Amino acid sequence: MPFFDTERGRLHCRQWSVEQPAARLALLPGTGQHSGHYHRFAAALRAAGIELWALDTAGQGLSEGDPDAPGTLDELTADAWGFLALVRAGHAAAPVLMGHSLGAVTALNCARENCSDLAGLVVCGTPRRAADLAPDPGLPLLAVHGVDDRRAPIDVIRLWTARHRSVDLREYADAGHDLLHEPVQHRVAADIAEWVLTAVR
């Protein structure tokens, strides 16, 4: 279980290794979640030959920090780049970055800063505040969202994707905010795996 140092303290991430992976997916969880919540998602990706890495955001899981104060967007973005450096170490191919909820906002901000170090971007349960972050049209981007999401209503993400036609939006009926832990999780994971393998070709 790797650790790395940041200006805000020591952070932890988890790797589900795959021998000669077809792609690597680096996941930024949402508020109150950590890497230990993603074993089932990792197993689904592994079956497709995709290696998953997941970060414990500051204050969550095994990472140092205040669980009630994850940090500013700039701080979260800096942490994400430190995490991505660990994922990329020793590998020529860029990873796909994925973020859920607050992690989606962070991932979009990372891509805005430098998309050349990413093979693609996946956002899940994207909150309203992300509507101000325009994606790079040259970066493959998948948005997965529950139709019944009450924390991040889907109407906002529908308008956002309509303005940015480079975004591939997948909607899931009878699903809320936390798609990777709801009854539709297997379909969501399969859709993400299929999309990632296409994005990295």
C-alpha positions as CSV (number, residue, x, y, z in Angstrom):
1,M,0.0,0.0,0.0
2,P,1.9,3.1,-1.2
3,F,2.3,6.3,0.6
4,F,3.6,9.6,-0.6
5,D,4.4,13.0,1.0
6,T,2.7,16.3,0.3
7,E,2.8,19.7,1.8
8,R,-0.3,18.8,3.8
9,G,1.0,15.5,5.1
10,R,1.4,11.9,4.2
11,L,-1.2,10.5,1.8
12,H,-2.1,6.9,1.1
13,C,-3.3,5.2,-2.1
14,R,-4.1,1.6,-3.0
15,Q,-3.2,-0.4,-6.1
16,W,-4.9,-3.5,-7.5
17,S,-2.1,-4.7,-9.7
18,V,-2.6,-6.4,-13.1
19,E,0.2,-8.1,-14.9
20,Q,0.8,-6.2,-18.2
21,P,-2.4,-4.1,-17.8
22,A,-4.1,-2.8,-20.9
23,A,-4.7,0.5,-19.1
24,R,-4.4,2.2,-15.7
25,L,-7.2,4.0,-14.0
26,A,-6.5,6.5,-11.2
27,L,-9.5,7.2,-9.0
28,L,-10.2,10.2,-6.8
29,P,-13.0,9.3,-4.4
30,G,-15.7,11.7,-3.1
31,T,-16.1,13.2,0.3
32,G,-16.1,10.6,3.1
33,Q,-14.9,7.8,0.9
34,H,-11.5,6.1,0.6
35,S,-9.7,3.5,-1.4
36,G,-11.0,0.6,0.7
37,H,-14.5,1.1,-0.7
38,Y,-13.5,0.1,-4.2
39,H,-12.6,-3.6,-4.1
40,R,-15.6,-4.6,-6.2
41,F,-14.9,-1.9,-8.8
42,A,-11.2,-3.0,-8.9
43,A,-12.3,-6.7,-9.5
44,A,-14.6,-5.6,-12.4
45,L,-11.8,-3.6,-14.0
46,R,-9.2,-6.3,-13.5
47,A,-11.4,-8.7,-15.5
48,A,-11.0,-6.3,-18.4
49,G,-7.2,-6.0,-17.9
50,I,-7.4,-2.6,-16.3
51,E,-5.3,-1.7,-13.2
52,L,-7.0,0.4,-10.6
53,W,-5.3,2.9,-8.3
54,A,-7.4,4.8,-5.7
55,L,-6.4,7.7,-3.5
56,D,-7.3,8.3,0.1
57,T,-8.1,12.0,0.1
58,A,-6.5,13.9,3.0
59,G,-8.2,13.0,6.2
60,Q,-9.8,9.8,4.8
61,G,-8.6,6.2,5.0
62,L,-5.0,5.9,5.9
63,S,-4.1,9.5,4.8
64,E,-3.1,12.2,7.3
65,G,-5.3,15.2,7.6
66,D,-8.6,16.5,9.0
67,P,-11.6,14.4,7.7
68,D,-13.9,17.4,8.0
69,A,-11.6,19.7,5.9
70,P,-10.4,17.9,2.8
71,G,-8.8,21.1,1.5
72,T,-9.2,23.7,-1.2
73,L,-9.6,22.8,-4.9
74,D,-6.0,23.9,-5.4
75,E,-4.8,21.7,-2.5
76,L,-6.8,18.7,-3.7
77,T,-5.5,19.2,-7.3
78,A,-1.9,19.3,-6.0
79,D,-2.5,16.1,-4.0
80,A,-4.0,14.5,-7.2
81,W,-0.9,15.3,-9.2
82,G,1.3,13.7,-6.5
83,F,-0.9,10.7,-6.7
84,L,-0.7,10.6,-10.5
85,A,3.1,10.8,-10.4
86,L,3.1,7.6,-8.3
87,V,0.7,5.9,-10.7
88,R,2.8,6.9,-13.7
89,A,6.2,6.0,-12.1
90,G,8.0,3.6,-14.4
91,H,5.3,3.6,-17.1
92,A,5.4,5.4,-20.4
93,A,1.6,5.3,-21.0
94,A,-0.5,8.0,-19.4
95,P,-3.3,6.8,-17.1
96,V,-7.0,7.6,-17.3
97,L,-8.1,9.8,-14.4
98,M,-11.5,9.3,-12.7
99,G,-13.2,11.3,-10.0
100,H,-16.4,10.8,-8.1
101,S,-18.3,13.8,-6.7
102,L,-15.7,16.1,-5.2
103,G,-13.1,13.9,-6.9
104,A,-14.8,14.7,-10.2
105,V,-14.3,18.4,-9.6
106,T,-10.7,17.8,-8.8
107,A,-10.2,15.6,-11.8
108,L,-11.7,18.2,-14.1
109,N,-9.4,20.8,-12.6
110,C,-6.4,18.6,-13.1
111,A,-7.3,18.2,-16.8
112,R,-7.7,21.9,-17.1
113,E,-4.2,22.4,-15.8
114,N,-2.5,19.7,-17.9
115,C,-4.4,17.2,-20.0
116,S,-1.3,16.0,-21.8
117,D,-0.4,13.7,-18.9
118,L,-3.8,12.0,-19.1
119,A,-5.1,9.4,-21.5
120,G,-8.7,10.3,-20.7
121,L,-11.1,11.4,-18.0
122,V,-14.1,9.8,-16.3
123,V,-16.4,11.8,-14.0
124,C,-19.1,10.3,-11.8
125,G,-21.8,12.0,-9.8
126,T,-20.4,15.4,-11.0
127,P,-21.6,18.2,-8.8
128,R,-23.0,21.6,-9.9
129,R,-19.8,23.5,-9.2
130,A,-18.0,21.5,-12.0
131,A,-20.2,23.3,-14.5
132,D,-17.8,26.1,-14.6
133,L,-14.9,23.8,-15.6
134,A,-14.7,23.4,-19.3
135,P,-13.1,20.2,-20.5
136,D,-10.4,20.2,-23.1
137,P,-12.1,19.1,-26.3
138,G,-9.1,17.0,-27.2
139,L,-9.2,14.8,-24.1
140,P,-11.6,11.8,-24.2
141,L,-14.2,12.3,-21.4
142,L,-16.9,10.1,-20.1
143,A,-19.5,11.3,-17.6
144,V,-21.6,8.6,-15.7
145,H,-24.6,9.9,-13.7
146,G,-27.6,8.5,-11.9
147,V,-30.9,9.9,-13.1
148,D,-32.2,10.0,-9.5
149,D,-29.1,11.7,-8.1
150,R,-30.3,14.2,-5.4
151,R,-26.9,15.4,-4.3
152,A,-25.9,16.4,-7.9
153,P,-29.1,16.7,-10.0
154,I,-28.6,15.3,-13.5
155,D,-30.2,18.4,-15.2
156,V,-27.0,20.3,-14.5
157,I,-24.7,17.7,-16.1
158,R,-27.1,17.3,-19.0
159,L,-26.7,21.1,-19.8
160,W,-23.0,20.9,-19.2
161,T,-22.5,18.0,-21.7
162,A,-24.8,19.7,-24.2
163,R,-22.4,22.7,-24.1
164,H,-19.3,20.4,-24.4
165,R,-20.1,17.9,-27.1
166,S,-16.8,16.1,-26.6
167,V,-18.3,14.6,-23.4
168,D,-19.8,11.1,-23.6
169,L,-22.7,11.1,-21.1
170,R,-24.1,7.8,-19.8
171,E,-27.3,8.0,-17.7
172,Y,-28.5,5.3,-15.3
173,A,-32.2,5.0,-14.4
174,D,-33.2,4.2,-10.8
175,A,-29.7,5.2,-9.6
176,G,-28.6,8.0,-7.3
177,H,-25.3,9.7,-6.5
178,D,-23.0,6.8,-5.6
179,L,-23.1,4.7,-8.8
180,L,-20.3,2.4,-7.9
181,H,-22.1,1.2,-4.8
182,E,-25.7,0.9,-6.1
183,P,-27.5,-1.9,-7.8
184,V,-26.4,-0.6,-11.2
185,Q,-22.7,-0.8,-10.2
186,H,-21.9,-3.8,-12.4
187,R,-23.3,-2.1,-15.5
188,V,-21.5,1.1,-14.7
189,A,-18.2,-0.7,-14.1
190,A,-18.6,-2.5,-17.4
191,D,-19.4,0.7,-19.3
192,I,-16.4,2.4,-17.7
193,A,-14.0,-0.5,-18.6
194,E,-15.2,-0.6,-22.2
195,W,-14.8,3.2,-22.5
196,V,-11.3,3.2,-21.0
197,L,-10.0,0.5,-23.3
198,T,-11.3,2.5,-26.3
199,A,-9.8,5.7,-24.9
200,V,-6.3,4.3,-24.6
201,R,-6.0,2.7,-28.0
